[in-house]
Every structure is written in C-alpha cells, then in structure tokens.
C-alpha cells in the first residue's frame, strides 16, 4: 500500500460535511481538521498499481463542498512515538 496525504480547502461552512462524506466513503485512513490555509488533512492508502491522480479526481474531488486540494506524495515513514 502507498500512503499519501491531501490537504483540503472547503467551501465556507462545509468542512464538517466534507469530512463526514470522506469518512462515509471509507476511502481514508485518517481525517483531521486543521487551522491555516487548509481546512482538512486526510491520509489515504492505495494499492501500488493505483494511479493517485485518477483516485483523487474520481473518488475525492467529486465530494460536494471541496474548493481545492493539495496532494502530498510521501516516500519514507520514520519511526513514530506514541504519547501517553
């Protein structure tokens, strides 16, 4: 599986409905609300042979309330530290 992240700019007042729609579609691993230039940060996993551009265009950008997306392709995951 290949992980990548997408930052979302939503229409005003639509970030919760966009987050809920992504969750209901069961296409994301994690969904976070964020402050700053973007409203949401979402982590996705796709099969190695999946075209990420097509995945974003067909399964993500078709969700109502999304104004813009910014995709971040990742290369290597480093160790994580859990907080108690």
N, C-alpha and C positions, 0 to 999 in steps of 0.2 A: 504494500500500500504506500502511496505517496501522499505526504501531508502538504498542505498549503493553507494560507490564510487569506481572507478577503476582508477589507475594511469597507463599510457601507456608509454612504450619505443617504439619509432618508428624507422624504417629504416632511415638512413640518408637522409634528404631532403623530407621525406614523412609525416611529422606531419600535414601539412595543408590538404593533400589529405585524411589522416586518419580521421581528424576532420570533413571534409566535408562529408565523407562517413557515419560517425556516425550520423551526422545531417540529411542527406538524408534518412537514415533508420528509422528516427523518433522513436528511442528506448531510447534516453537520455533526461534528463530534462535540464541539463546544461553541457556545454563543455568549458573548459578553457585551454589555453596554459600555460605552467609552465617552470620555469628555474630550473636547478639542475639535479638530477638523472633521472627524468622522463620528458617527453615532453608534456603530456596532463593529465588533471584531469577531469574526467567525472562523473556526478551524474546520477544515474539511480533509477527508482522506478519500482518494480514488485509487482504483486499480492502476497498475503500472502502465497498461496499454491505453488508458483513458486519455483523451485529448482534453486538457484542462480548459482551454478556450471554449470548446463546444459545451463542456459541462457548465461553465459559468453562464454562457449565453442562453442555453436551453433550460437549465434547471434552476438557476439563481436569478438572473436579471429579469425573468418573466414574472417575478413576485411583485404584486402591486405595492406601491409606496417607496420603491427604491429609486433614488435620483441618480446615484453614481456608485461605482465600485472601483476598488483598487486592489489588485491581486498581488500577493507576495508569495513567490515560489521559495521554498526552503531547501537547504542542501543537507545539513547535518544537525542532528539533535545532540546536544551535550547533556551530561548528567543533570538530573533535577533534584532539588532539595525540598522536601516536604516540611511545611511549617506545622507545629502542633497547636 
